[in-house]
Amino acid sequence: MVQDVNEPIEVLSVFRKGRVEPLRFKWSGRTLSVSRIAYAWVTRKGAHPLHHFSLMAGTSDVYEMYFDTYAMTWQLARIHVGE
């Protein structure tokens, strides 16, 4: 089941070799540690890149989030809830 979220989140991230990488994020009163980044891609919002991530945080759920380089904010787009 896919759950659309579209909420701002707080993310602890690092920049390595010119790329951003999320380590932990806070959502719905919980802090979740990223256990695996399954896929990362870049789209554009006008002239500004959006860095997207599909990742796991210790469960079978898959979280999709992105970093908006213009607004300098993170957004949790959706969750693919594991069965």
Buried (B, 14 or more C-beta within 10 A) or exposed (E): EEEEBEEEBEBEBEEEEEEBBBEEBBBEEEEBEBEEEEEBEEEEEEEEBBBBBBBBBEEEBBBBBBBBBEEEEBBBBBBBEEE
